[in-house]
């Protein structure tokens, strides 16, 4: 039987994947691979969920999605989203495993297909990996991730307390029901995830993903379904912080949290490119938390995020002494961030610009 800590991570992955829909992230299923020749298919449904083909092996992809927008001069972007809900920070082995997976699947490249039929281009993708953690990351994990462009998103900020509690309570209730069931009656973890995913996607009237797999999934006992349904209902009421991805000129992404993402979107619609103020918040978090507000109208919205501790320490060093490395980070890494927002069938692009001199406590 799945242990409670692992179950928390599974449920958190489903919730995070759903929250990332606003950034244009759409979950993939086996049916999204349109290749008719099995030899050339890269997505496959297995007993424990979706798997993606790499050059050397197939890899489980519990939450694999594709962004609706395609960056200029690039390939469509697919993202492995992994979530860890533990009491201690994520270490180097988890990040190293993510790098191994994404490296292997990006090596699985065939530019064209040959045979008796005319050759044709084969769809190609750029795979990336993001790890979400409720307890932060070790220094070794951060340095390795920065070196290999694995994105680390810290969910330990106070803003995400409601989200963490929501997932933790649901996992505890589900685990208690599983423990009371006879072993032969316990559904697989994949069935539990599928139920929650179905309920979350139904909130946005997206039934296409589950259409191809629901028929084969056993119906969960009501005692198991109830806490999962409550998670979906809670998220639909917007009682927890929203999450949106921001892309700075850096080898990582930022997970911006807001109690009112709609306020940000309304302001950004009127001002697609605008200047923001940044400051570190004086609060008792395990590490510094940064706040973003628009420079011209500070009361319009507020969002928070945390930087990789290594980058944050470099910025703090700049306040003590001037050195080339800190100046480079401010001038390049912290010069602007781009946010994509999915609005129906359209992806809107917003740019938040800020100058190094705005980086103050």
C-alpha positions in Angstrom: 0.0 0.0 0.0 1.2 3.5 -0.8 2.6 5.3 2.2 1.0 8.6 3.3 4.0 10.8 2.4 4.1 9.4 -1.1 0.3 9.8 -1.4 0.7 13.5 -0.4 3.1 14.0 -3.2 0.8 12.3 -5.7 -2.1 14.5 -4.8 0.1 17.6 -4.8 1.2 16.8 -8.3 -2.4 16.7 -9.5 -3.2 20.0 -7.8 -0.1 21.7 -9.1 -0.7 20.5 -12.7 -4.2 21.9 -12.4 -3.0 25.2 -11.1 -0.5 25.5 -13.9 -3.3 25.5 -16.5 -3.5 29.2 -16.2 0.1 29.3 -17.5 -0.9 27.4 -20.6 0.1 23.9 -19.2 -2.2 21.1 -20.5 -1.8 17.6 -19.3 -1.0 14.9 -21.9 -2.6 11.4 -22.3 -1.7 8.5 -24.5 -4.2 9.7 -27.1 -2.3 12.9 -27.6 0.4 10.9 -29.5 -1.1 10.8 -33.0 1.6 8.5 -34.4 0.0 5.4 -35.8 3.2 3.3 -36.1 3.8 1.8 -32.6 7.6 1.8 -33.2 7.6 5.6 -33.4 5.2 6.4 -30.6 6.6 8.3 -27.6 3.7 8.1 -25.2 2.3 4.9 -23.8 -0.2 4.1 -21.1 1.0 1.5 -18.6 -0.5 0.0 -15.5 0.8 2.8 -13.3 0.0 5.7 -15.7 1.6 7.4 -18.6 5.1 6.7 -19.8 7.3 8.6 -22.3 9.9 7.0 -24.5 13.5 8.1 -24.1 16.6 7.1 -26.1 17.5 4.4 -23.6 14.3 3.6 -21.6 10.6 4.4 -21.0 10.0 6.8 -18.1 7.0 7.2 -15.9 5.4 10.6 -16.4 2.8 11.1 -13.6 2.2 14.7 -14.6 3.4 15.4 -18.1 2.0 18.5 -19.8 2.6 20.6 -22.9 2.5 24.4 -23.1 0.1 25.7 -25.6 2.5 28.5 -26.7 5.7 27.7 -28.6 8.7 29.9 -27.9 10.2 31.7 -31.0 12.8 29.6 -32.9 12.2 26.6 -30.6 10.2 23.4 -30.3 6.9 22.8 -28.5 7.7 22.6 -24.8 6.7 19.7 -22.6 7.2 19.6 -18.8 7.6 16.8 -16.3 6.1 18.1 -13.1 7.2 16.2 -9.9 6.0 17.2 -6.4 7.5 16.2 -3.1 5.5 16.7 0.1 7.9 15.8 2.9 9.2 17.1 6.2 12.7 17.8 4.9 14.1 19.4 1.9 14.6 17.7 -1.4 18.1 16.5 -2.0 20.5 15.9 -4.8 19.3 12.4 -5.8 15.8 13.6 -6.8 17.2 16.4 -8.9 19.8 14.2 -10.5 17.1 11.7 -11.4 15.0 14.4 -13.0 18.0 15.5 -15.1 18.6 11.9 -16.2 15.0 11.5 -17.4 14.8 14.8 -19.3 18.3 14.2 -20.9 17.2 10.7 -22.1 13.9 11.8 -23.6 15.5 14.8 -25.3 18.0 12.4 -26.9 15.2 10.4 -28.5 15.2 12.3 -31.7 14.1 11.1 -35.2 13.8 13.9 -37.7 12.0 11.9 -40.4 10.4 8.5 -41.1 11.4 6.4 -44.0 9.8 3.4 -45.6 7.6 2.5 -48.6 5.5 5.6 -48.0 6.9 9.1 -48.6 9.1 10.4 -45.8 7.6 13.0 -43.5 8.8 15.1 -40.5 8.2 13.6 -37.1 6.9 15.9 -34.4 9.7 16.9 -32.0 9.5 18.5 -28.5 11.7 20.1 -26.0 11.3 18.4 -22.6 11.9 20.2 -19.3 11.7 19.1 -15.7 10.3 21.0 -12.7 10.3 19.8 -9.1 7.9 21.3 -6.5 8.7 20.9 -2.9 6.9 21.8 0.3 10.1 21.8 2.3 12.6 23.6 0.0 15.8 22.1 -1.5 19.3 21.3 -0.2 22.2 23.5 -1.4 23.6 20.6 -3.5 20.3 20.1 -5.1 20.0 23.8 -6.0 23.5 24.1 -7.4 23.0 20.9 -9.5 19.6 22.2 -10.7 21.0 25.6 -11.7 23.8 23.9 -13.6 21.5 21.6 -15.6 18.4 23.8 -16.0 16.1 21.8 -13.7 13.5 24.2 -12.3 12.9 24.1 -8.6 9.7 25.7 -7.2 9.5 26.2 -3.5 6.1 25.7 -2.0 7.2 26.2 1.6 6.3 29.9 1.6 3.6 31.0 4.0 1.3 31.9 1.1 1.1 28.2 0.2 0.1 27.1 3.8 -3.5 26.7 2.8 -2.7 24.6 -0.2 -0.3 22.4 1.8 -2.9 21.9 4.5 -5.6 21.0 1.9 -3.5 18.3 0.4 -2.2 17.0 3.7 -5.7 16.5 5.2 -7.0 14.8 2.0 -4.0 12.5 1.9 -4.5 11.6 5.6 -8.1 10.7 5.1 -7.5 8.7 1.9 -4.7 6.8 3.5 -6.9 5.9 6.5 -9.6 4.5 4.3 -7.0 2.5 2.3 -5.6 1.1 5.5 -9.0 -0.1 6.6 -9.8 -1.8 3.3 -8.8 -5.5 2.6 -5.7 -5.6 0.5 -7.5 -7.0 -2.6 -10.0 -4.1 -2.5 -7.5 -1.3 -2.4 -7.4 0.7 -5.7 -4.0 1.5 -7.2 -2.6 4.9 -6.6 -3.1 5.7 -10.3 -6.9 5.2 -9.9 -6.9 7.7 -7.0 -4.9 10.2 -9.0 -7.2 9.7 -12.0 -10.3 10.4 -9.9 -8.9 13.7 -8.6 -7.6 14.7 -12.0 -11.1 14.1 -13.5 -12.7 16.2 -10.8 -10.2 19.1 -11.3 -10.5 19.1 -15.1 -14.3 19.0 -14.8 -14.0 22.4 -13.0 -12.8 24.0 -16.3 -15.1 21.8 -18.5 -12.0 19.9 -19.9 -13.2 16.4 -20.3 -11.0 15.5 -23.3 -8.1 14.2 -21.3 -10.1 11.6 -19.3 -12.3 10.5 -22.2 -10.0 7.8 -23.3 -9.2 6.3 -19.9 -12.2 6.6 -17.6 -14.0 3.5 -19.0 -11.2 1.3 -17.8 -10.9 2.8 -14.3 -12.8 1.2 -11.4 -15.1 3.4 -9.5 -13.7 4.5 -6.2 -15.6 3.7 -3.0 -17.4 6.8 -1.7 -15.2 7.0 1.4 -12.2 7.4 -0.9 -13.8 9.7 -3.4 -15.2 12.2 -0.8 -12.0 13.8 0.3 -10.8 14.0 -3.3 -14.0 15.7 -4.3 -13.6 18.2 -1.4 -10.1 19.1 -2.7 -11.6 20.0 -6.1 -14.5 21.9 -4.5 -12.1 23.9 -2.3 -9.9 24.9 -5.3 -12.9 25.9 -7.3 -13.8 28.3 -4.5 -10.4 30.0 -4.8 -9.8 29.7 -1.1 -6.1 28.9 -1.6 -3.3 30.9 -3.2 -3.1 30.7 -7.0 0.1 29.7 -8.8 1.5 31.1 -12.0 4.9 30.5 -13.7 7.2 33.4 -14.4 10.2 33.1 -16.7 13.2 35.3 -16.0 16.4 35.4 -18.1 17.8 32.5 -16.0 18.1 28.7 -15.9 15.1 28.4 -13.6 11.4 29.4 -13.4 9.7 31.3 -10.6 6.5 30.1 -9.0 4.5 33.3 -8.2 1.8 32.9 -5.5 -1.2 35.3 -5.2 -4.4 35.3 -3.2 -6.0 37.1 -6.1 -4.5 36.2 -9.5 -7.5 37.9 -11.2 -6.3 41.2 -9.9 -2.9 40.7 -11.5 -4.5 39.6 -14.8 -6.8 42.6 -14.9 -3.9 45.0 -14.4 -1.6 43.2 -16.8 -4.3 43.2 -19.5 -4.3 47.0 -19.3 -0.5 47.2 -19.0 1.0 44.1 -20.7 4.5 45.5 -20.1 5.0 47.4 -16.8 7.6 48.1 -14.2 7.4 46.4 -10.8 9.0 47.0 -7.4 10.6 44.1 -5.6 11.3 43.8 -1.9 12.1 41.0 0.6 9.3 40.6 3.1 10.2 40.7 6.8 8.4 37.5 7.8 9.4 34.3 9.6 9.8 32.0 6.6 12.6 29.4 6.5 14.2 31.6 3.7 13.7 35.0 2.1 10.4 35.6 0.4 10.1 38.3 -2.3 7.1 40.4 -3.1 6.2 41.9 -6.5 4.0 45.0 -6.9 3.4 47.3 -9.9 5.5 50.5 -9.6 2.8 52.9 -10.8 -0.1 51.4 -8.8 1.3 49.4 -5.9 -2.2 48.5 -4.6 -3.4 46.9 -7.8 -1.9 43.5 -7.0 0.8 41.6 -5.0 2.5 38.3 -5.7 5.3 36.5 -3.8 8.0 34.1 -4.8 11.3 32.7 -3.4 14.6 32.6 -5.3 17.0 29.7 -5.2 19.0 30.4 -2.0 22.2 30.6 -4.0 20.9 33.4 -6.2 19.4 35.2 -3.2 22.7 35.1 -1.3 24.4 36.6 -4.3 21.9 39.5 -4.4 22.3 40.1 -0.6 26.1 40.2 -1.1 25.6 43.0 -3.6 24.2 45.1 -0.8 27.4 44.7 1.2 30.0 44.9 -1.6 30.1 45.4 -5.4 31.4 42.5 -7.5 31.1 41.4 -11.1 29.1 38.3 -10.4 26.3 40.1 -8.5 26.2 42.9 -11.1 25.8 40.3 -13.8 22.9 38.6 -12.0 21.0 41.9 -11.5 21.6 43.1 -15.0 20.7 39.8 -16.7 18.9 37.4 -14.5 16.8 40.0 -12.7 16.0 42.4 -15.5 12.6 41.1 -16.5 10.2 38.2 -16.2 7.7 36.9 -18.7 4.3 35.5 -17.7 2.0 33.6 -20.0 -1.7 33.5 -19.2 -4.2 31.2 -20.9 -7.4 33.1 -21.8 -9.7 30.6 -23.4 -8.1 29.6 -26.7 -5.5 32.4 -26.5 -2.2 32.7 -24.7 -1.6 36.3 -23.4 2.0 37.4 -22.8 2.9 39.9 -20.0 6.3 41.3 -19.2 7.3 42.6 -15.8 10.4 44.8 -15.9 12.4 45.9 -12.9 15.7 47.7 -12.4 18.5 46.5 -10.1 18.1 49.5 -7.9 14.6 48.4 -7.0 16.0 45.4 -5.2 15.7 46.5 -1.6 14.5 45.1 1.7 
